[in-house]
């Protein structure tokens, strides 16, 4: 399947705008609900700009791109964080921190363990800073599949309902819940000060 868009150097263009356009090309038509979700996650990321300073654009770019691994143009292993990060690194030559954020977003290492891909994920992509990782978790885990703001508890329950109790994703999210809720609390605390 031919991938829409072309490799692009991020030095010449605003990262967030580039990321939005790439996500649109990869998700809008084949996965409209996923596209709605990433739009909501990116909108949430923009609200964190006051606390992120110079990292705000990196976070917004990662927010736009965090789920591109679901795209039929990108999916390879079936593990969307790894597939998306590899595509960004190998095809798009994206900024390293963006690739690392996508690779490790929202408890990805725990799901990688469930899939037998933890060693591969760890060897290919180091985690980004905890600060930025927590910020992306916050944006993702407080945004519904339709792009609406929700509480972390509502989103975690929705994921469990959507995948079902015995599913690998459900098991992973259950294991990751303490980490995810801690990240949300950390960012919420920073936005209140």
C-alpha positions as CSV (number, residue, x, y, z in Angstrom):
1,X,0.0,0.0,0.0
2,X,1.4,3.4,-0.9
3,X,1.9,5.8,2.0
4,X,0.5,9.3,1.4
5,X,2.9,12.2,2.0
6,X,6.6,12.2,1.5
7,X,9.6,12.2,3.7
8,X,10.2,15.7,5.0
9,X,12.8,17.6,6.9
10,X,11.4,19.3,9.9
11,X,14.0,22.1,9.8
12,X,12.1,23.9,7.1
13,X,8.6,23.9,8.5
14,X,6.8,24.2,11.8
15,X,6.8,20.7,13.5
16,X,3.3,20.9,14.7
17,X,1.9,21.9,11.3
18,X,3.9,19.2,9.6
19,X,2.7,16.7,12.1
20,X,-0.9,17.7,11.7
21,X,-0.8,17.3,8.0
22,X,1.0,14.0,8.2
23,X,-1.5,12.6,10.7
24,X,-4.4,13.9,8.5
25,X,-3.0,12.1,5.5
26,X,-2.5,8.8,7.4
27,X,-5.7,8.8,9.5
28,X,-8.5,11.1,8.3
29,X,-9.9,8.8,5.6
30,X,-9.0,5.3,6.7
31,X,-9.6,5.9,10.5
32,X,-11.9,8.9,11.0
33,X,-12.6,8.1,14.7
34,X,-8.8,7.8,15.4
35,X,-8.4,11.1,13.5
36,X,-10.9,12.7,15.8
37,X,-9.0,11.4,18.8
38,X,-5.7,12.8,17.7
39,X,-7.2,16.2,17.0
40,X,-8.5,16.2,20.6
41,X,-5.1,15.1,21.9
42,X,-3.3,17.8,20.0
43,X,-5.8,20.4,21.2
44,X,-5.1,19.2,24.8
45,X,-1.4,19.5,24.1
46,X,-1.8,23.1,23.1
47,X,-3.3,23.9,26.4
48,X,-0.1,22.8,28.1
49,X,2.1,25.3,26.2
50,X,2.3,27.7,29.2
51,X,4.0,25.0,31.3
52,X,6.1,23.5,28.6
53,X,7.9,26.6,27.2
54,X,10.2,25.5,24.4
55,X,9.0,21.9,24.5
56,X,5.4,22.8,23.6
57,X,5.8,22.3,19.9
58,X,7.5,18.9,20.4
59,X,4.6,17.8,22.5
60,X,2.0,19.0,20.0
61,X,3.8,17.2,17.2
62,X,3.9,14.0,19.2
63,X,0.2,14.4,20.1
64,X,-0.7,14.6,16.4
65,X,1.5,11.6,15.6
66,X,1.1,9.3,18.6
67,X,-1.5,7.0,16.9
68,X,-0.3,7.0,13.3
69,X,0.9,3.4,13.8
70,X,-2.8,2.3,13.5
71,X,-2.9,3.6,9.9
72,X,-3.1,0.9,7.3
73,X,-0.3,2.8,5.5
74,X,2.0,2.4,8.5
75,X,1.0,-0.7,10.5
76,X,3.5,-3.5,10.4
77,X,3.9,-5.4,13.7
78,X,0.4,-4.6,14.9
79,X,1.9,-2.6,17.8
80,X,1.0,0.9,17.0
81,X,3.6,2.8,19.1
82,X,6.5,0.9,17.5
83,X,5.1,1.0,14.0
84,X,4.4,4.7,14.2
85,X,7.8,5.5,15.7
86,X,9.6,3.4,13.1
87,X,7.7,5.1,10.3
88,X,8.6,8.6,11.7
89,X,12.2,7.7,12.1
90,X,12.8,5.7,8.9
91,X,10.5,7.3,6.4
92,X,9.8,10.8,7.6
93,X,13.2,11.4,9.4
94,X,11.3,13.1,12.2
95,X,12.9,14.7,15.2
96,X,14.3,12.1,17.6
97,X,12.3,13.2,20.6
98,X,9.1,13.0,18.7
99,X,9.9,9.4,17.6
100,X,10.7,8.5,21.2
101,X,7.5,10.0,22.6
102,X,5.4,8.1,20.0
103,X,7.3,4.9,20.7
104,X,6.8,5.1,24.5
105,X,3.4,6.8,24.8
106,X,0.7,5.8,27.3
107,X,2.2,2.7,28.8
108,X,3.7,1.4,25.6
109,X,6.5,-0.6,27.3
110,X,3.9,-2.6,29.3
111,X,2.0,-3.5,26.2
112,X,5.3,-4.3,24.5
113,X,6.0,-6.8,27.3
114,X,2.6,-8.4,26.7
115,X,3.4,-8.7,23.0
116,X,6.9,-10.0,23.4
117,X,8.3,-6.8,21.9
118,X,9.8,-5.0,24.9
119,X,13.4,-5.8,24.0
120,X,12.9,-4.5,20.5
121,X,11.1,-1.3,21.6
122,X,13.8,-0.6,24.2
123,X,16.7,-1.3,21.8
124,X,15.3,1.0,19.1
125,X,13.9,3.9,21.1
126,X,15.0,5.3,24.4
127,X,12.1,6.8,26.4
128,X,11.8,10.6,26.2
129,X,12.1,12.7,29.3
130,X,9.5,11.7,32.0
131,X,8.2,15.3,31.9
132,X,7.3,15.1,28.2
133,X,6.2,11.5,28.5
134,X,3.8,12.4,31.3
135,X,2.5,15.4,29.3
136,X,1.6,13.1,26.4
137,X,0.0,10.6,28.7
138,X,-2.1,13.4,30.2
139,X,-3.2,14.5,26.7
140,X,-4.0,11.0,25.5
141,X,-5.6,9.6,28.6
142,X,-7.9,12.6,29.1
143,X,-9.2,12.6,25.5
144,X,-12.0,10.2,24.3
145,X,-11.8,8.3,21.1
146,X,-14.1,11.0,19.6
147,X,-11.7,13.8,20.7
148,X,-13.7,15.1,23.7
149,X,-12.2,15.9,27.0
150,X,-12.8,13.2,29.6
151,X,-11.4,12.3,33.0
152,X,-8.7,9.7,33.2
153,X,-11.0,7.3,35.0
154,X,-13.6,7.6,32.2
155,X,-11.0,7.0,29.5
156,X,-9.5,4.0,31.2
157,X,-13.0,2.5,31.7
158,X,-13.8,3.2,28.0
159,X,-10.6,1.4,26.9
160,X,-11.5,-1.6,29.1
161,X,-15.1,-1.7,27.7
162,X,-13.9,-1.3,24.1
163,X,-11.3,-4.1,24.2
164,X,-12.9,-6.5,26.7
165,X,-11.6,-7.9,29.8
166,X,-9.3,-10.7,28.4
167,X,-7.8,-8.6,25.6
168,X,-4.0,-7.9,25.6
169,X,-4.7,-4.1,25.4
170,X,-7.0,-4.3,28.4
171,X,-4.4,-6.3,30.4
172,X,-1.7,-3.8,29.5
173,X,-3.9,-0.8,30.5
174,X,-4.7,-2.4,33.8
175,X,-1.0,-2.9,34.5
176,X,-0.2,0.6,33.4
177,X,-3.0,2.3,35.3
178,X,-0.9,3.4,38.3
179,X,1.7,4.9,36.0
180,X,-0.9,6.6,33.8
181,X,-2.8,8.1,36.7
182,X,0.4,9.3,38.3
183,X,1.3,11.1,35.1
184,X,-2.1,12.7,34.9
185,X,-1.9,13.9,38.5
186,X,1.6,15.3,37.9
187,X,0.5,17.4,34.9
188,X,-2.7,18.5,36.5
189,X,-0.7,19.7,39.5
190,X,1.6,21.7,37.2
191,X,-1.4,23.3,35.5
192,X,-2.8,24.5,38.8
193,X,0.3,26.3,39.9
